[in-house]
Amino acid sequence: MEITATTIGITTWKFMYLSFLSILLGLFIGLISAFISKRIKSIKGHTVKEIFLIVLLGYLSYIIGESLGLSAIMSLFVCGVTMSHYTFHNISKEG
C-alpha cells in the first residue's frame, strides 16, 4: 500500500473523528450520572443504588461506544474521569 498525502489526511480525519465522538460520549454519560445522582431523591443515601448507578452507567458508556464502532475504552475512561469529578460529590460517604 502506498502512503500518500490523501491517505495520511483520511487516517488523521478518522482518528480525530473517532476520538472526538468517544470523548463526547463518555462526557455525556458521565454528566447524566451526575445529574441522576443529584436530582433523583430515591437514590440518595442508598449505598447499593448509588454504586449500581455508577457501575451501570460506566458499563453503558462502554457498550454504546463498542456498538457504535467508537473507542469504547476511551469512552469509559472519559466517563470515569467525569464521574469522579462530578458524581463523586453527590453520593454518600458509604457509597
C-alpha positions in Angstrom: 0.0 0.0 0.0 1.3 3.4 -1.0 1.4 6.2 1.6 0.2 9.4 0.1 -0.9 12.8 1.4 -4.5 11.7 0.8 -4.1 8.5 2.9 -2.5 10.5 5.7 -5.3 13.0 5.6 -8.0 10.4 5.7 -6.3 8.5 8.5 -5.9 11.6 10.5 -9.5 12.6 10.0 -10.8 9.2 11.0 -8.6 9.3 14.2 -9.9 12.7 15.1 -13.5 11.8 14.4 -13.3 8.6 16.4 -11.5 10.3 19.4 -13.9 13.3 19.5 -17.0 11.2 19.4 -15.7 8.7 22.0 -14.8 11.6 24.3 -18.2 13.2 23.7 -20.0 10.0 24.5 -18.0 9.5 27.8 -18.6 13.0 28.8 -22.3 12.8 28.1 -22.8 9.6 30.1 -20.7 11.0 32.9 -22.8 14.1 33.1 -26.0 12.1 33.0 -24.7 10.1 36.0 -24.0 13.4 37.9 -27.5 14.7 37.0 -29.2 11.5 38.2 -27.2 11.3 41.4 -28.0 14.9 42.2 -31.7 15.2 41.2 -33.3 11.8 42.0 -34.0 11.7 45.7 -34.7 7.9 45.9 -31.0 7.2 45.2 -29.5 9.5 47.8 -28.5 7.6 51.0 -28.9 4.2 49.5 -25.4 2.8 49.1 -26.3 -0.1 46.8 -28.3 2.1 44.4 -25.5 4.7 44.2 -22.9 2.1 43.4 -25.1 0.3 41.0 -25.8 3.6 39.2 -22.1 4.3 38.8 -21.3 0.8 37.6 -24.3 0.6 35.3 -23.7 3.9 33.6 -20.0 3.2 33.2 -20.8 -0.1 31.5 -23.4 1.7 29.4 -20.7 4.1 28.2 -18.6 1.1 27.2 -21.4 -0.8 25.5 -22.6 2.2 23.5 -19.1 3.1 22.4 -18.5 -0.5 21.3 -21.8 -0.8 19.4 -21.2 2.5 17.5 -17.8 1.5 16.5 -16.1 4.1 18.6 -13.2 3.6 21.1 -15.1 2.0 24.0 -12.0 2.2 26.3 -11.6 5.9 25.6 -15.3 6.5 26.3 -15.2 4.5 29.5 -12.1 6.4 30.6 -13.6 9.8 30.0 -16.8 8.7 31.7 -14.9 7.6 34.7 -13.0 10.9 34.9 -16.2 12.8 34.6 -17.9 10.7 37.2 -15.0 11.2 39.6 -15.2 14.9 39.2 -19.0 15.4 39.3 -20.8 12.3 40.6 -18.4 11.7 43.4 -19.6 14.8 45.3 -23.3 13.7 45.0 -23.0 10.3 46.6 -23.0 9.4 50.3 -19.8 8.6 52.2 -20.7 5.0 52.5 -21.2 4.8 48.7 
